[in-house]
Every structure is written in C-alpha cells, then in structure tokens.
Amino acid sequence: MMDLFRYDFDYTWPWTLGHVMATVVFGLLTVLVWRAGWSRLAAAATGTLAVWALVGAFIVHGPMRFNRPMDLPTERFLSSGSGRVLDAGAGSGRSALMVLLGRPQASVVALDLFLEGYGIGENTPDRLRANARVAGVEDRLEVQTGDLRQMPLESASFDAVVSAYAIDHLDPDGIRSSLSEVSRVLRPGGELLLMVVNPDGWTRVAFPLFGAHGYFGGRGAAERWRGAVVEAGFEIVEEGTAAATLFLLVRKGAAATD
Ligand SMILES: C[S@@+](CC[C@H](N)C(=O)[O-])C[C@H]1O[C@@H](n2cnc3c(N)ncnc32)[C@H](O)[C@@H]1O
C-alpha cells in the first residue's frame, strides 16, 4: 500500500474514490441518525453501508491495485528474467510496470490506441511515460501507438507478450484478430500472459452491480478463453486467478514461424 500515491494511472474517480466518498457519506449519515435518536434500523442500515464502502475501498486499492502496478500473477512468465516484451493494450502503464518491475532485465514495448472510455481519464503516451519515470524504468520502455487487431510491429520480434484487461474489451472478431497478431509478433516458443477481468468474490463485494465482462464474460468464460487461445495456435502452460483476474499463460509452438 506504500506506493498508493506514488503513481497516477488516472483511473476515474468512481473507480478510485467512489468507495472512499461513500464511506464518508454513509459514516456521517450514521452519526447523524444515531445522534438525532432516529430509528435504530436506519442507523444500522447506514452503518452497514459505511462498512461495506470501507471494505470496498480496501479491495479497490489493495488486491485490485487500481492505482498501483500489478504483481505478476505467475512466476513462470518470462522465467529467464530477460527479453523483449510487448504490452498489448498498455493504457496508463500498470501492466507495463508490472513486467518492468517484476523482470528488471526485460524491456517493454507498450502498444495502445490510447482510447477514451476504458476507465482511464487522460489515457496518453505521456501519462504512461510519466509513470515509468516514477518507477525508474523509463529507459527500458518504448511506447507505440497502434491497434491490437493490426499491430504495426514486425513478425517474430518479441520473446513474450502481456495483455491485461484489454483484449477482453474487444468483440469476438477483435479477440480473434488480436490473438492472431500476438502469435505473429511472438518468436517461436514465445509466451503470452493473458489477463482478463474475472468477476470474482472481490469484484462482487466491491462492485455488487458488476455483471459479466465483455463478449467472453459470464458463465463459461474460462472455457471460451481457453478455446480462443488454442484456436490461435497456442498451447496452455498455466491457468489461474488473481484478484478480479483470470489469467492464462500460453506458449506459441516452437515449430511455428508466424
Ligand atoms: C482497461 S485499459 C487497461 C490498461 C492497462 N493494461 C491496465 O491494466 O491498466 C484497456 C486499454 O486497452 C486499450 N485498447 C482498447 N482497444 C484497443 C485496440 N483495438 N487497440 C489498441 N488498444 C486498445 C485502451 O485504449 C485502454 O488503454
């Protein structure tokens, strides 16, 4: 939690401050209702909402790390410790920093169209670079603007790819094209760490109204993702979960050329 105020990934206030604000509002209401001697039931209800909001704030800033670089969900990703990594859908930098901090010998190319509407207020290459500067890793980062579905990148030019909460925003054709592009830019034997939103217990407590996420979300999501990566020619090395996350670590066949 020490690095909570160090970075500015600029996820918008409903995500980062919504629970804190709700804690204050429901907390004050509880005190008011209690002091005024109104119904105990009303005080219990507002008190319960204040506790829920406080727990939500801890989840959002603790396990979900909305304003902190994520932790790699598996130690098996880029286990050699070095190499050229693509972050496909890097946004303001949480996933690029996850790799750069977790694998200090690796370099990262951060690819994104830097679109609005993905929860990041000011989604720009400059913000991504600023966060890399704060982490002291900007010398190992290159930022490139481009589409995941048609990457402006050379074939077989990466040892590994990470993609966090980006490909799962695309429609089924987009998912297919982007996984095929990931396979093209990976060298034979290269690996992809695919992280997608998983509405797990953490998510349901913090965001009770949050439903299935994206076209592949909902019941059977893991199976759909497994099918999509296998269809794109990958073999599955590991599958697991982290807070609000389903991840698949997959490898491009050593014999494949693109
Ligand atoms: C929710 S953000 C995730 C950013 C970052 N990986 C993280 O974990 O904080 C999704 C990102 O995907 C990018 N994105 C969505 N569709 C894209 C596309 N077709 N090509 C490139 N980037 C795309 C958005 O611009 C946004 O930055």
PDBQT file of the ligand as one rigid body, heavy atoms in Angstrom, charges set to zero:
ROOT
HETATM    1  C1  LIG A 301      -8.811  -1.086 -19.176  1.00  0.00    +0.000 C 
HETATM    2  S1  LIG A 301      -7.452  -0.457 -20.050  1.00  0.00    +0.000 S 
HETATM    3  C2  LIG A 301      -6.153  -1.491 -19.449  1.00  0.00    +0.000 C 
HETATM    4  C3  LIG A 301      -4.839  -0.777 -19.431  1.00  0.00    +0.000 C 
HETATM    5  C4  LIG A 301      -3.704  -1.497 -18.683  1.00  0.00    +0.000 C 
HETATM    6  N1  LIG A 301      -3.339  -2.735 -19.329  1.00  0.00    +0.000 N 
HETATM    7  C5  LIG A 301      -4.053  -1.705 -17.225  1.00  0.00    +0.000 C 
HETATM    8  O1  LIG A 301      -4.126  -2.861 -16.800  1.00  0.00    +0.000 OA
HETATM    9  O2  LIG A 301      -4.230  -0.719 -16.503  1.00  0.00    +0.000 OA
HETATM   10  C6  LIG A 301      -7.710  -1.061 -21.705  1.00  0.00    +0.000 C 
HETATM   11  C7  LIG A 301      -6.791  -0.427 -22.725  1.00  0.00    +0.000 C 
HETATM   12  O3  LIG A 301      -6.975  -1.093 -23.979  1.00  0.00    +0.000 OA
HETATM   13  C8  LIG A 301      -6.828  -0.118 -25.000  1.00  0.00    +0.000 C 
HETATM   14  N2  LIG A 301      -7.477  -0.613 -26.213  1.00  0.00    +0.000 N 
HETATM   15  C9  LIG A 301      -8.766  -0.983 -26.379  1.00  0.00    +0.000 A 
HETATM   16  N3  LIG A 301      -8.985  -1.390 -27.650  1.00  0.00    +0.000 NA
HETATM   17  C10 LIG A 301      -7.792  -1.286 -28.310  1.00  0.00    +0.000 A 
HETATM   18  C11 LIG A 301      -7.365  -1.570 -29.629  1.00  0.00    +0.000 A 
HETATM   19  N4  LIG A 301      -8.185  -2.060 -30.560  1.00  0.00    +0.000 N 
HETATM   20  N5  LIG A 301      -6.073  -1.351 -29.935  1.00  0.00    +0.000 NA
HETATM   21  C12 LIG A 301      -5.193  -0.865 -29.019  1.00  0.00    +0.000 A 
HETATM   22  N6  LIG A 301      -5.556  -0.581 -27.740  1.00  0.00    +0.000 NA
HETATM   23  C13 LIG A 301      -6.834  -0.802 -27.378  1.00  0.00    +0.000 A 
HETATM   24  C14 LIG A 301      -7.484   1.129 -24.424  1.00  0.00    +0.000 C 
HETATM   25  O4  LIG A 301      -7.025   2.294 -25.103  1.00  0.00    +0.000 OA
HETATM   26  C15 LIG A 301      -7.050   1.052 -22.964  1.00  0.00    +0.000 C 
HETATM   27  O5  LIG A 301      -5.875   1.777 -22.757  1.00  0.00    +0.000 OA
ENDROOT
TORSDOF 0
